[in-house]
Amino acid sequence: MDELPEEEKPGIPAWVVTFADLMSLLMCFFVLLLSFSEIDAQKFKQIAGELSKAFGVQRDVPSLEIPKGTSPIFDKFSPAPPEPTVINEVKQTTTEENPELQTLKSPTDAAVESAMDEQMQETMDEILQVLEPAITDGRINVSEDQRHIVIRVEEKGSFPSGSAQLTWEFEGLLLDMAEVIQGIPGDLTIEGHTDNIPIRTDRFYSNWDLSAARAAAVANVLVARDQVEPTRLSVTGLADTQPRVPNSSADNRAKNRRVEIIIDLSGPLQEQEIRLRELIHSESDDEQSPLDIESSTATSGEISW
């Protein structure tokens, strides 16, 4: 009787062991190949960086300035003073003038300042009245600069070209000016100016001589009739060191050839300011307001020259 075949038992097939051994050998083979190979670090970093950007990986970005936030308030409103406008836009206005808070000034300061301004204006009016014909002709220009009155004498009609001899007409004008200056306190500075064209004659060695001679000629006329005290005068020749305009044309050079008479009122006005303050303080004991004091002093002549 034939024997029955042995019953097969369930389990892993025999070929799996051979397959596993083969896979293990292949893995070891590729590991060895990888160990012998070299990696390009630069390309690897570039590829890794591009992949991180593509997949949205966060990264630190260096900042040279502190980040500043914005407020939605400044997008709709302006910190400048409101002004009526028909255009729907936000604007800011600026000014170069120095702001003055009148509310911070005391009544005494306001009264003193007003009195000084009135005195300065009265002095200017006296000079302008005497020099009105010459100002109209363009021979003289009068200006005010920080409690200084500058009478600028142009070369036109006053001096011949290259000479320090005054014309008869201008000499008479200076005599009339001396009568007004006699009643105005303060130091007088007479400055002579020339253009940048050098002069060399028997009379004048340089522009310094010409500018000083012209300033001295004006001073001699002012003190001729003993109306202006010589101790108040100082004569200066500045040649072409302080031009009004660049010496680039004939007209500009003519403007630079001039004599300036500068009346310094800073000292007398300061003395008057001190006297006026003392008067206001003394009157304040009688319960009189500074504004009333200003009107009373102006009429009584306490602050006249």
NORDA-V192288 format. One record per run of one state. SS is the DSSP state (a for helix, b for strand, c for the rest). FROM is the first residue (numbers start at 0). TO is the last residue. If there is no record, write none. Layout:
SS|FROM|TO, SS|FROM|TO
This chain:
c|0|13, a|14|35, c|36|39, a|40|53, c|54|70, a|71|75, c|76|100, a|101|103, c|104|105, a|106|129, c|130|130, a|131|136, c|137|138, b|139|143, c|144|146, b|147|153, c|154|157, b|158|158, c|159|164, b|165|165, c|166|166, a|167|181, c|182|185, b|186|192, c|193|205, a|206|221, c|222|228, a|229|231, b|232|236, c|237|248, a|249|255, c|256|256, b|257|263, c|264|264, a|265|283, c|284|288, a|289|299, c|300|304
